[in-house]
Amino acid sequence: MKKLLRPSVVLVLLIFLFSGSVHAQDPLTFSQFFLNPYQFNPSYAAQQGKAEANLMLRQQWVGIENAPKAATFNIQAPFGRSVSLAFGANVSQTVLVKSAAVMGTFAYRVRLGYYHHLNSDLHWVHR
């Protein structure tokens, strides 16, 4: 029986396949979706049709040393009837890991009916 791939070739392929950036258990956890839907879905940038700025701070396990902390800031503004732009920044810190990210969003909204809209976005994130 003939071997198709040598173990060294398989190892190199696996390293190449999984060499991208990995962010396991890294997303910020906030429960105020109704206050700032942009934080969870960037296509909701300026959905109310007015400019807004949001600042959210969170510290888990208050009073415990080295407890996880997170902060996020974003500013959103509509430009025209169906175009919105947004900018945001996130910072999170656990015991050993500190991460920061900035993001920009171009959101477009298509009105399908009086109560129905289709939201789409181009989202850029830099970690």
N, C-alpha and C positions, 0 to 999 in steps of 0.2 A: 504494500500500500504506500502510496506516495504522499509525502507531507506537502500541504498546500502553502503554509506560511511557517516560517521559523519563529520560535518564541521571541527572538530579538526584534523581528519585524513587527510582530504583534504589539510588543511593548512600545516601540517607537510610534506606531499608529495610535495606540491608546493615549500616550502622552500628548501627541499632536491634537487628538480629538478633544481632550479635556484640559488643554492649556489656556483656554479663555478665562475670563474673569468670572469668579464664582462669589455669590453673595448669599450664603446660606443664613437664614434666620436674621437677616440684616434689615428688613424693612421697618420703618418707623411705625409705631402702633399708637394711633390716636382714635378716639371713639366719637369725635365730634363731626361725623360726616355731614349732618344737616347744616352745620355752620360753615363748612368749607369743603364742598364736594370736589373742588379742584385737587385737593391733596390726594384723593383716591382715584380720580379719573381726570386726566388733563384736558379732555375734550369739553369739560364743564367750565372752562375759563370764561369768566365774566358772563355767566348764563343769565344773570338778572338784568343785564343790559346797562350796568353802571360799573364804574371803577370801584375796586375794593382792595384793601390790604389786610392780611391776616398774619398774626403771630401766635404760635401755639408753643407752650412749654410743657414738658411732662417729666416728672421724676417718679420712678417706681420705688416702692418701699421707702417712704419718707422716714428719715431718722436712722437708716442703716448706712454704714460707711460703704463707699464704692457702689452704690445702687445705680442702675442704669438711668441715664438722662437723655432726653431728646428735645430738640428745638427745631421748629420750621418757620420760615417766613416766606410769604409770596405776595405778589402784587399783580393784579389783573385789571385789564381795561378793554372795553369794546372800541373797535375802530370801524365805524360804519355799522350797517344793519346786521350783518352776519359774520363779521370777522372780529376776533379777539386776540390779544397778545397777553402773555403772562410770563413772569420771571419768578423763580423761587430758589430757596437755599435751605438745605437740611444739614443738621449736625447731630450726631448721636455719639454717646460715650458709654462704654461698659467698663469693666474692671481693666482689661488689657487692650481693648480695641477702641479706637476713636476714628470715626469716619465723617466725611463731609461731602456734599454733592451740591452742584448748582444745576439748574435746569431752565430751559426756555421753551415756550409753547406758542405755536401759531394754531389757533382753533378756528374752524369754519362751521357754521350752523345753517342747515337747510330746513326751511319750514315746509312741512308736509300737510299740515292742517292747523286749525286754531290751537289745539292742545298737543300737537305732535310735531316733533323736531328730530332731525338726524344730525348728531354732532360728530365731527371728525377733527383730528388734530395731527400736527407734525410736532413731535416732542424730541427735544435734545437734552441729554443728561451727561454731565461730566463729573466723574467721581475722583 
